[in-house]
Amino acid sequence: MISNAYNDLKERGFINQETDAEALNKLLNSEKITFYIGFDPTGNSLHIGHLLPIMAMRRLQQAGHTPVVLVGGATALIGDPSGKSEARPIITKETVAENVAAIKTQLARYVDLDKSIFVNNADWLQQLSYIDFLREVGYRFSVNKMLAAESVKMRLETGLSFLEFNYSILQAYDFYILNRDHKCRVQFGGQDQWGNIVAGVDLTRRMSQEEVFGMTFPLLLDSNGQKFGKTAGGAVWLDPERTPIFDYYQFWRNCDDADVGRLLGFFSSLPMSEIKELATLEAPAINRAKEILAYEATALAHGTAEAEKAYLAACGKFGFADPENRIYTSSAIKNIQVRNGGMDDLPSYQLPADDLTEEGVWIVKLLAQSGLCASNGEARRLIAGGGAYLNDERISDADIYVGKDHFKDGSLILKAGKKKVKRIIL
C-alpha cells in the first residue's frame, strides 16, 4: 500500500501540470477518491507510449484510490486532434468494439479490473440528441477559447475538420458524466490532453457545481530528445504478435545509461531509494540496472514467466551483467536460476528435418524462414552488409549452405544485426 499518493507521483516524476496542486495534494493524501484515465481504442493494442498513464493508474490504485478506466468507443470514431498533424483515419464501429476487448485484456496486466470501474463512452455519447446536446452543453463553450488551445492552433495550419473540433467538447462531457454517475473527482492524462482536461474540469464545475481537478503527465522523451517508445521499426507494442516478447525485453535493456533511473521510477514498483542507488552505477555495472528495468517492465506486460525467459535468453547470448548478484535489488530477478547458460530461452525456430538435405539448407532461405528477415531479398542485403552471423561468425557469402556439422547439440545460433537472434533447432 502506498501511503502518500501525491508525493509518490511527484517523486517518481509523473506530475507535469495540475489545475490546483495544493488541493490535489490534500485530496489524494486524505481521501480515497475515484479518478479516471481515458484510452481511445483506435488500435487493437496499446504500445509503450500509453504506459505512463497506465503506471500512474496502477500506483494510484495501490494507494487505495479507485480508477475509472474509460475506453472511448464513441470518441475513437471521431479522432482526437491533440498531438496530431493530420486527421486520424475513420474506423468502423465493429473495429472499435474489437479494439476495446483487446485493450481491456492488456490493461488487466497492470490494474485490478475487479476493483476498477470499466466504462465505454459510447454508452452515453451515442444516446445523445444533437439539438439537446447543443442546448445543454454546447452553449457553455467559448469558440475563442477552443481556438486558443495548442492542439487546435497547430491543426489550423494543416486543416481541422468540424468533426475533430468537437472532440474536446465530448471529452469534457465524459468528465461530467463520470462525476455525476461515479463521483469521479480527478482526470489524469498525457501532456497533450491538458486543454481537453481543463475543459472537462470547467464544464463539470459549471454543470454539477462540484469541485474537480485535472493533472497531466510529462511527454516522455529519451536522453536524445526523441519520443520514447519508438524504434527504427516503429512503435513497441504490448501485443506479442506485433512486438515479440524477447524484442520487448531488449527494447528496455538497450535504453541509454542516462535514462535508466527515470524509467525505473516510472515503469517499476521498486522503492525510489533503491532506484536512486541503481541510477548512480557506472559502466559496466549500470547494465545490471538495465537488466532489472527490462525484467520488471516485461513482467508487467507479459508475466513473470515470460520475463524470466527473455532475461535468460538475452543474457545467455549477450552475457550477464551481475552473474554473482553482488548489486542489491529487491527485484525478483535476483532469484532466477540460470539454465544451460540461458540458451534454452532464446527465441527459437524448429527447422523441419526434411529441409536439411545432404547439401544442407541455403542460408538465405534459413534467415527468411526463421523470421529474422522478411524475404530472401532482405536476407541477401543483410549478408552483403555484413550483418548476418552464424554461431557468432559473420556470414560473408550468400550462397553457403548450412549443414548438420553447424548444429551443436542439435541447435545453432543465427543473428541479424546485434539485437535479433534466433536459436535454430533441428
Secondary structure, 3 states (H helix, E strand, C coil): CCCCHHHHHHHCCCCCEECCHHHHHHHHHHCCCEEEEEECCCCCCCEHHHHHHHHHHHHHHHCCCEEEEEECCCHHHCCCCCCCCCCCCCCCHHHHHHHHHHHHHHHCCCCCHHHCEEEECHHHHCCCCHHHHHHHCHHHCCHHHHHHCHHHHHHHCCCCCHHHHCHHHHHHHHHHHHHHHHCEEEEEEEHHHHHHHHHHHHHHHHHHCCCCEEEEECCCECCCCCECCEECCEECECCCCCCCHHHHHHHHHCCCHHHHHHHHHHHCCCCHHHHHHHHCCCCCCHHHHHHHHHHHHHHHHHCHHHHHHHHHHHHHHHCCCCCCCCCCCCCHHHHCCCCHHHHHHCCEEECCHHHCCCCCEEHHHHHHHCCCCCCHHHHHHHHHCCCEEECCEECCCCCCEECHHHCECCEEEEEECCCEEEEEEC
